[in-house]
Amino acid sequence: MRRKYNLKVDIKKNICQNMKIARKLKGYSVDEASELLDVTNEHLKRIEAPNVANYISFELLYIAMNVYKKDANFFFNNPSENEKILK
């Protein structure tokens, strides 16, 4: 039986957690990453927090893909898969 997804929540949660993983993989602090992404520190912190109702735009996702040198699959992946790369 297929798992029911609350797409809005599941996708946002994956993207948010993977944004944080991508930042850590590049070795950027929140300050450094927010400057490169052209957002405030607080905005980036809210994006990276999976339980905060703050959504990421496609434009910012595209910028993040370029800054972090990751493709879209990385951001939509299950974060547990990407966390393995951190270890």
URMOQUI-V945295 format. One record per pair of residues at least 12 apart in sequence whose ideal C-beta (glycine too) atoms are under 7 Angstrom apart, sorted by sequence separation. I is the first residue (numbers start at 1). J is the second residue. D is the distance in Angstrom with one decimal. If there is no record, write none. Layout:
I	J	D
I	J	D
This chain:
30	44	5.7
61	75	6.4
30	45	6.2
39	60	6.9
37	60	6.5
37	63	5.6
37	64	6.1
19	47	5.8
20	48	4.2
19	48	5.3
37	67	6.0
16	47	5.9
36	67	4.8
16	48	5.7
16	49	6.6
17	50	5.5
16	50	4.6
13	50	4.4
15	56	5.9
22	64	6.8
26	68	5.6
12	55	6.2
19	64	6.2
23	68	6.9
15	61	6.9
22	68	3.9
22	70	5.3
22	74	6.7
18	74	6.1
18	75	4.7
21	79	6.4
18	77	6.4
15	75	5.0
25	85	6.4
15	76	6.9
18	79	5.5
21	82	4.7
25	86	6.6
14	76	5.9
17	79	3.8
21	83	6.2
24	86	6.1
14	77	6.8
14	78	6.7
18	82	5.5
11	76	6.9
14	79	5.9
21	86	6.2
